[in-house]
Amino acid sequence: MNYILHLIVLIELYVMLGLSLNLMVGYTGLLTLAHAAFYGIGAYVAALLMVNSGVNFFAAMVAAIVLTVGMSLIVSLASLRFRGDYFIVATLAFQVLVFSVLYNWVDVTRGPFGVRNIPKPSFAGIRIDSLPLFSVFGLVFMLLVVGFLHLILHAPFGRTLQAIRDDEIAAASLGKRVMSFKVRTVAMASGCAAVAGALYATYVTFIDPTSFTVDESILMLSMVIVGGTGNMKGPIIGAALLVLLPELFRFFHISSAAAANIRLIIYGLMLVTLMRLRPQGIAGKYQFE
């Protein structure tokens, strides 16, 4: 039962990450490789505040969201200067920069030694220290993120994002402040990623930089592309599929090293097959050119 609950918690975290990434990729057309950086910033800020200063989880999460949104301005400024492939390279540079800071700024982040003994959250006198409680706790935050994204994507703001994605020049000619919308989109996506990061840190109680590498960004992007972009159900399907798929190898008695390589091969085959046969993903609406 604990194993199933653990998978449920992981799916909840990746649904938040996939949906927030889809806000940039599927709705605004900003293909990014920096989402794990925002995820990591949120996790580290929350963890360090809780461990070093004794800040409670909710205050630490708010601080993580604020700082992560502030850091997102770096990526936003890149979007003012770069387009297409150049923007992807700029986000990749940001991802590598954040990982390097987390790994080498040992005095603050503790570098490769990681942050240990991250306390569990508590609410109304209840300590969230068991898997059943945390799965419900994570579900609440996932629903809040889903509700928030649903509201903005079904409002005029969301329709404007799709117009920018489809034809940026036409959107600007209609009086839409394209760069303002892009900056706000990156800020909202990074804020949602910070929520997932704070939850992840207090769930595992130990974090280190290896959880927030470019490989993690690629995994998140794969979830969005496989599940589908341009709507909300696609990333949910992609997150569930790519979390559960590696668990199948447990039933075939494959070594951990071999399973990791096979998993990467399967991910690659899925991406190639879908981009060839169904570019919009399993349940998506937006088709990549």
Protein Blocks (a to p, Z undefined) as FASTA:
>chain_A
ZZmmmmmmmmmmmmmmmmmmmmmmmmnopacfklmmmmmmmmmmmmmmmmmnopafklmm
mmmmmmmmmmmmmmmmmmmmpgcjlmmmmmmmmmmmmmmmmmmmmmlnopmnopahiacd
deehiacfbfklmmmmmmmmmmmmmmmmmmmmmmmklmmmmmmmmommlmmmnopafklm
mmmmmmmmmmmmmmmmmmmmmmnopacfklmcfklmmmmmmmmmmnoghiaklmmmmmmm
mmmmmmmmmmnopafklmmmmmmmmmmmmmmmmmmmmmnojmlmbdcZZ
